[in-house]
Amino acid sequence: MNRRGEILKEMGLSPVWRLRSNQEKPEQQSDGIAFMDWTRLKAKVAGCTDCKLRAGCTQTVFGVGDEKAQWMLVGEAPGSEEDRLGEPFVGQAGKLLDNMLAAISLERGRNVYIANVLKCRPPGNRNPEPDEVAKCSPHLLRQIGLVQPRLILAMGRFAAQALLGTDATIASLRGKLHQFAGVPLIVTYHPAYLLRNLPEKSKAWADLQFARKTVSDS
């Protein structure tokens, strides 16, 4: 199986987000996305109406950062501020993320690329639905393929479960080196969760140190 096939398998076959047998295969759904360059991919996402979410959001939130970064951070879906500004991880959660990156000598836009599993905000910030993940995942898969990161940092329960194809808890996934289509993947808490649960910041700091060591050793 080639690298693209491995990525599609990782994203499409999970106990939580498994594609139904009567749905199109990911390769069919992608409509050539797997071969797009950055310009074409950004245009595709900006004009995407593949699922019902686009009708209810202000704009799509593609991603931001260094397109040849070693670090790729993946969240779940845009919130209200992301929907308004068109950039992932903004507002108070974004400020905390920037501080977390600074603590390991990184910064937004420099050797870091940030994206979400979904590019449109779900109404009321609800969790994404399986069909929405199936429709939107080819965009994230192509972003990963274009960036070719040395590490993926899955931030939050949904991003971790969607990427790893599991319904396991964050607690059970943290502290381990996972793989996503051959790319090392580490799970940590979403900054928005940390704002509500301040004692967990020490665990997130341990995750970042683990991630930094993993990149250094690779």
N, C-alpha and C positions, 0 to 999 in steps of 0.2 A: 504493500500500500504506500502511495506517495504521500508527501507531507500534507498536501491539500486534503487528501482523503482521510488522513489521520485527524486533521483538525475538524473536518466535517463530522467524523465519527464521534469525536470527543464532545462536540456541541449538540449533536442530534440524538444521541442514544443515552438517555438517562432515565432513571426510575421516576423522576419528577417531571422532566420536560420532554419525555419520549414523543417523537412524532407518531401520529396515528398511521396505521397501515394504509388508510385510504387517502392520506395526504400525499402531496408531491414530495419526492425526495429532495434533500437540501440542494443537490446539484441542479435540479430542475427549478427550484425556487430562486436560486441565486441569479438566474437570467444573465449570466456572464459576469457577475460581480467578482468572481474569483480571479478574473483576468484584468480587472480595471486598475488604472493608475490612480494616483491621489486626486487629480482633477476630475476625472470621471466619477470616482467614488463619491466625492463631496457633492457633485451635482446630483447623483442618484439619490443620496440621502436627503438633500434639500427638497427634492421634488417627490419624495416617496409617499405613496398612498396605499402601500401594500396591506396595511391593517387599519383598524378603526381608530387607532390612537391619533393619527395625524389630524383628523377632523376636530379633535378637542384640545389641541395644544397650540400655543402661540407660534412656535417654530421648532424645527429639529435642532438637536444638540449633537453635533458630529463628534467632536473631540478636539483636543488642543495639545500643543507641545512640540517637542523635537521629533520629527518624523523618522529619525534614525537613532532613537534613544535606546539605551541599554535597559532602562526601566520602563515597564508599561503598567500603569495602574488602571484597574477596571472596577467600576462601581456598578450599581444596578440600573438606575433610570434617572432622568432629570427630575428635580423638584421644582417648586414654583420659581425660585430665583434663577435656576438654570434655564428654565423655560423662558423666562423674561429676558435674560441676557444672552442666551445661546451658547453658554460655555459650561462644561461640567465642573462640579465641586466649587461653587462660589458661595457667597454669604458667610455665615459664621463657621459652617463646616469647612468651607474652602480656606478660610483663614487658619483654622486649626491644621488642615492638611499642609498648607504652606509652611507652618511652623514645624510640623513633623518632618517634612523634607529638609528644612534648613538644619535640623538637628543632626542629620547624617550628611551634611554638606551637599545637598541637592536643592534645586529650585525648579518651579514650574517653568517649562519651556526650555530647560537646559538639561539634556540627557534624560528627560522624563517625558513620556507621552501619557495622556489621561483620556479615558473614554468610558462609556457605559455600555452595558449589555443592550439596553434599549436606547433609541435616539429620540423618542418622544415621551413626554410626561404622561403617565397614567393618571386618570382623573382621581382627585383626592389623594394623590400619592399612594394609591393602593399598590399591592404587589403585582408585578407583571403576570400575565396569563400565558399558558403554554403556547397558544397559537401566536401570540405576539412575539414571544421569544423565537419561535420557528421562523416567522417572517423577517425578523430583524437580525437574527444571528449572523447571516452571511456578511453583513456590513462589518460587524466586529471581527469576524474571521479574516476578512480581507485586510482590515487595519492591522491585525496581528501579523499577517503575512507580509505586509509592506514594511512595517516597523522592524520586524525580525528582532524582537527584544531578547536580551540575555536572561531576563526575569520578568514574570508577571506577578503583580501583587493584587490579589483578589480582596477587595475591601467590602466587607459586609456579608451577611448570610446568603443573600440571594445571589450575589456575584459568585461566591464560592460554590454554592450548590449548582448553579447553572454551568459553570466552567468544568467542574469536576464530575458532574452527573451523579449527584448524591443528595440525600436528604439529611445528611449528618449535620450535627450542630457545629457552630464556630468553635466551641470549646474542644471538640474532638478533632477538629481539622487543624487547629493552630499548632505551631511548634514542629511541624513536619514538612518535609520537602516533597511536594507533589509534582506531577508532570502534566502539562497540557500540550499534546502533540509534540513532545520532545523538548518543550521549553520548561525550565524549572518554575514552579508556581508556589507561592507562599500565601497563606490566608491570614488576614488580620481584621480588626474591627473597622467599621465605617466611621469616619469622623463625626457624623451626626449622632451615632450611638454613643461615642465617647463624650460628647457634650452633655448627654443625659446620664451618663454613668462614669463620673470622673475617676473613681478608683481603678477603672479598667485601663486608664492611660498607661500605667506601668507595664501592662501586658502588651499593649500596642508598641511601646518603646522596645520591648524585648523582641517583638516580631520584626521591627525595622532593623535592629542590630543583626538578627538572623539573616534577613534579606541582604543587608550590606555585605556580610561575610560570604554569603552564597555567590554574589556577583563577583566579589574579589577573588574567590577561589576558582571561578569558572574560566 
